[in-house]
Amino acid sequence: MNDETRKNLIDILQAVEEIQNFVRGMDFKEYQNNLLTKRAVERDFEIIGEALNRIKYADDELLEKISEHHRIIGFRNILIHGYDIVDEAIVWQAATKHLPILVSEVKEILSV
């Protein structure tokens, strides 16, 4: 794994940690009513998706070790280009339910 790919994987872990810190202690209603948190979470998801997109061009084989990479990159594209159709419930689910899988897969890749 080259240094740029390693950096992108670390960026993913940092963005995940930020998302988890932003939503810690919140319920969905609080999230919906907190514009600052919503924007911060969306931005970190954009970073995660962009990092995966960069890895795709540098090491497509490694990217296959991340189970939902296509969906995550697509999610990033929706957040950036379809900002007016973002479903808060989907962002909330991603932030509160799906990130542990991504963290596990990225940590496993980094430990090799």
C-alpha positions as CSV (number, residue, x, y, z in Angstrom):
1,M,0.0,0.0,0.0
2,N,1.4,3.4,-0.9
3,D,1.5,6.4,1.4
4,E,-1.3,8.2,-0.3
5,T,-3.7,5.2,0.1
6,R,-2.7,4.9,3.7
7,K,-3.4,8.6,4.2
8,N,-6.8,8.3,2.6
9,L,-7.6,5.3,4.9
10,I,-6.6,7.4,8.0
11,D,-8.7,10.3,6.7
12,I,-11.7,7.9,6.7
13,L,-11.1,6.9,10.2
14,Q,-10.7,10.5,11.4
15,A,-13.9,11.5,9.6
16,V,-15.8,8.6,11.1
17,E,-14.6,9.6,14.6
18,E,-15.7,13.1,14.0
19,I,-19.2,12.0,12.9
20,Q,-19.5,9.8,16.0
21,N,-18.5,12.7,18.2
22,F,-20.9,15.0,16.5
23,V,-24.0,12.8,17.0
24,R,-23.0,11.3,20.4
25,G,-25.9,11.7,22.8
26,M,-28.3,12.9,20.1
27,D,-31.5,11.3,18.9
28,F,-32.9,11.7,15.4
29,K,-35.1,14.7,16.3
30,E,-32.2,16.6,17.9
31,Y,-30.1,15.8,14.8
32,Q,-32.9,17.1,12.5
33,N,-33.1,20.4,14.4
34,N,-29.3,21.0,14.6
35,L,-28.2,22.5,11.3
36,L,-24.6,22.8,12.3
37,T,-24.4,19.1,13.2
38,K,-26.1,18.0,10.0
39,R,-23.7,20.0,7.9
40,A,-20.7,18.7,9.8
41,V,-21.8,15.1,9.4
42,E,-22.6,15.5,5.7
43,R,-19.1,17.1,5.2
44,D,-17.4,14.2,6.9
45,F,-19.4,11.7,4.8
46,E,-18.2,13.7,1.7
47,I,-14.6,13.2,2.9
48,I,-15.1,9.5,3.4
49,G,-16.6,9.1,0.0
50,E,-13.8,11.2,-1.7
51,A,-11.1,9.2,0.1
52,L,-12.6,6.0,-1.2
53,N,-12.9,7.4,-4.6
54,R,-9.2,8.3,-4.6
55,I,-8.3,4.8,-3.4
56,K,-10.3,3.5,-6.3
57,Y,-7.9,5.1,-8.7
58,A,-4.8,4.2,-6.8
59,D,-5.5,0.7,-5.7
60,D,-8.8,-0.8,-7.0
61,E,-8.0,-4.2,-5.6
62,L,-7.6,-2.9,-2.1
63,L,-10.9,-1.0,-2.4
64,E,-12.7,-4.4,-2.9
65,K,-12.0,-5.1,0.8
66,I,-14.4,-2.4,1.8
67,S,-17.8,-4.0,1.4
68,E,-20.0,-1.0,0.6
69,H,-17.5,1.2,-1.2
70,H,-19.8,1.7,-4.3
71,R,-22.7,2.8,-2.1
72,I,-20.5,5.1,0.0
73,I,-19.0,6.8,-3.0
74,G,-22.5,7.2,-4.5
75,F,-23.7,8.6,-1.1
76,R,-20.9,11.2,-1.3
77,N,-22.0,12.2,-4.8
78,I,-25.6,12.7,-3.6
79,L,-24.5,14.8,-0.7
80,I,-22.4,17.0,-3.0
81,H,-24.5,17.2,-6.1
82,G,-28.0,16.5,-4.8
83,Y,-27.7,18.6,-1.7
84,D,-31.4,19.6,-2.1
85,I,-32.6,16.0,-2.0
86,V,-30.6,14.7,0.9
87,D,-32.8,12.5,3.1
88,E,-31.9,13.2,6.8
89,A,-33.1,9.8,7.9
90,I,-30.6,8.1,5.6
91,V,-27.7,10.3,6.8
92,W,-28.7,9.5,10.4
93,Q,-28.9,5.8,9.7
94,A,-25.5,5.9,8.1
95,A,-24.0,7.9,11.0
96,T,-25.5,5.7,13.7
97,K,-25.7,2.2,12.3
98,H,-23.3,1.7,9.4
99,L,-20.0,3.3,10.4
100,P,-18.8,0.5,12.7
101,I,-18.5,-1.9,9.7
102,L,-16.5,0.6,7.7
103,V,-14.2,1.3,10.7
104,S,-13.6,-2.5,11.1
105,E,-12.8,-3.0,7.5
106,V,-10.4,0.0,7.3
107,K,-8.6,-0.9,10.5
108,E,-8.1,-4.5,9.1
109,I,-6.6,-3.1,5.9
110,L,-4.3,-0.8,7.8
111,S,-3.1,-3.6,10.1
112,V,-1.8,-5.6,7.2
